[in-house]
Amino acid sequence: MPSREHKLIMKKIYLPLTKDVIKTLRHGEQVLLNGPLLTARDAAHKRLADALKKGKKIPVALKGETIYYVGPTPHKKGEIIGSCGPTTSSRMDPFAPLLLKNGLMGMIGKGERSEEVNLAIKKHKAVYFITIGGAGAYLSEKVKSAKIVAYKDLGPEAIYRLEIKDFPAIVGAL
C-alpha cells in the first residue's frame, strides 16, 4: 500500500508586519514567523501604557511591531535564551487597544482576547497569533538572538528584542 504521508505546508511570515501581509492571513491558518519582534508582559505593558497616556516618549517604537507575551527564564551557558513559552494574553487586554492605536501590528500569546481587543485588532488591521502553551523549551530553539532593549529593572519582564526563525503560530484574530 502506498504511503499517505501528508506534509503540512505552513506560510512563512516575515516581520516586521505590514498591512499587505496581514491581508493575506486567514483565521486558523498555521504560520512560521521570522524576523525581529519585541517581548513584553504585564509590567512592561503598564509602563508603556502609562507613558503613552501622559504623552511621554516610550523606549521602543511600536509602529509595525509585533509583541510576544513572554517573560523568558534565565538562559544557561551557551544558550541564547531560556525557556520562552507564551503567557496568557488576556492579562495584556487592558493595554492592547492603546498599543494598537500607537502602531502595534501583531501580538503573540495564548488564550482568548476580550471583545474590546478583538474590535481594536479589526479597527487597526492588526493580527493576534496564538502559539503553543507549555512548549517554552521548544520555542526557545526558534530564537536566534535576544537583547534587552527597555525596562531592564523588570528582569524577565523587561522588553527584549528577539530575532526568531520559523517560530510556529496560528492566526487567532484579524
N, C-alpha and C positions, 0 to 999 in steps of 0.2 A: 504494500500500500504506500503511495507517495506521501511524503511529509507535508503536513499542513501548517508549517510554521508561518506565523503572521508577524511581520515586523512592523512595529508601531513607529510611524514617522512623525516626529514632533517638529513643529515650526521653530526655527531659531529666531529669536528676537534680540536685537542689538540695542543696548542702552547708550546714551540717554534716549528716552522715548520721544516720538513725535506724534502729532495728531494723525498724520497719514498712516503710521504703523498701527496705532490704536484702532483706526477704522477697519483694518484687515482682520482684527481679532474677533472671535466668536465665543460667547459664553460656554464654558465647559471645555474649551479647547486646551489641550496639553501643549506646553511650550518649553523651550530651553532658553533661559535668559543669559545674555553675555554682555559684559562691559562693566562700567563703573556704577555704583549706587551708594547711597548713604544708609546707615543704620540709625535707629532711634527707638527708644522705648518711652514709657510714661514720663519720667522725669525730664528727659530732653524735650519731649513734645510740649510739656508745660512751660518750660523756659522759652522755647521758640514762640509759642502762642502768646505768652505774656509780653515778650519783646514786641511782637507784631502789633498787639493791641495798644501798646504805648507808643507806637510809631518809631521804635528803635530799630537799628540795623541788626540783623541776625548774622551769626558767624558762618553761615553757609547759604549759598544761593539755591533757591528752590525751583527756579524755572527749568522745566523739563526733567527734573529729578525723580527718582524712584527711591522710596524709603522702605527698607526691610525692617520689620518689627522684631528685633533680636537684641539680646544682651549676651554676647559671646562669653564663654568660660575662658579662664586663663589658658594660654597655649603652653604646650610642653616644648622643651628644647627641640629645635629642628622643624617645628610646625609653624605655619603661617598664622593660624587662629585656632582657638579651642572649639569645642562643640558649639554649634550655632544654629540651633533649631528655632523656629518661629515662636513668638509669643502670641497670646490671644489678642486679636485685632480690635475687638470691641473696647478694650481699655484705652485705645487711642481715638475712639469715636468723638469725644468732646472737642478734640483739637483738629481732626481731619478736615472738616469743611473750611476752616480758616487757612490751613496749609494749602489746600487745593486752590482756594481763591488767590493765593500768592504764588501760584505757578507749579506746585507739585503735580506730577502727571501719573505716578504709579505708586502703589503700596503693595507690600508683600507680607503676608501673615497667615494666621489660621483662624478659622471660625467665621461666623456671620457678622455682617455690619448692620448698623441701625438704619432705619428708613431715611433719616436725615443725611447720613453719609452716602447711602445709595443715590439719593437725589443729587447730592453735591458731585458725585462721580459723573453722573449723567450730564449735569449742568456744565461742568468744566471739561467734559470729553476726556476723562481720565480712565484709569483701569485699576482694579484690585485683583491681585494674583494671590492664590492660595497655594501654600507649599506644605510639605509633609511634616506634620507634628510628630515628635518622638524620634526623628531621624537626624538630630543635630550633628552627630559624628559623620554621617554620610554627607550632609550638606556642607560641612567644613572642608571636605575634599574638593568642593567646587569653587572655593575661594583661592584666588591666585595671589592676592596681596591684600593687606589690611593696615590701615594707618588711622590713628585718632586725629580727627580734624576739629573737634569742638567739645567743650564741656568735659575735659579730662578728669576733673574732680568727681565726676559721676561714676568712675570706674567702668564696670562692664556696660553701664547705661550711657557712657559717653557716645558721641556721634563719631562713627568710623566712616572712612571711605574704603569700600571693598571693591576689588576687581574680581568678577565672577566669570566662570566659564561653564556653559551647559548646565546651569542651575535649573532643576525641574520645578515647574509650577503649572497651575491650572488657572485659566481665566475665570474669576469668580464673579466679577461685576464690571459692567461697562456703562 
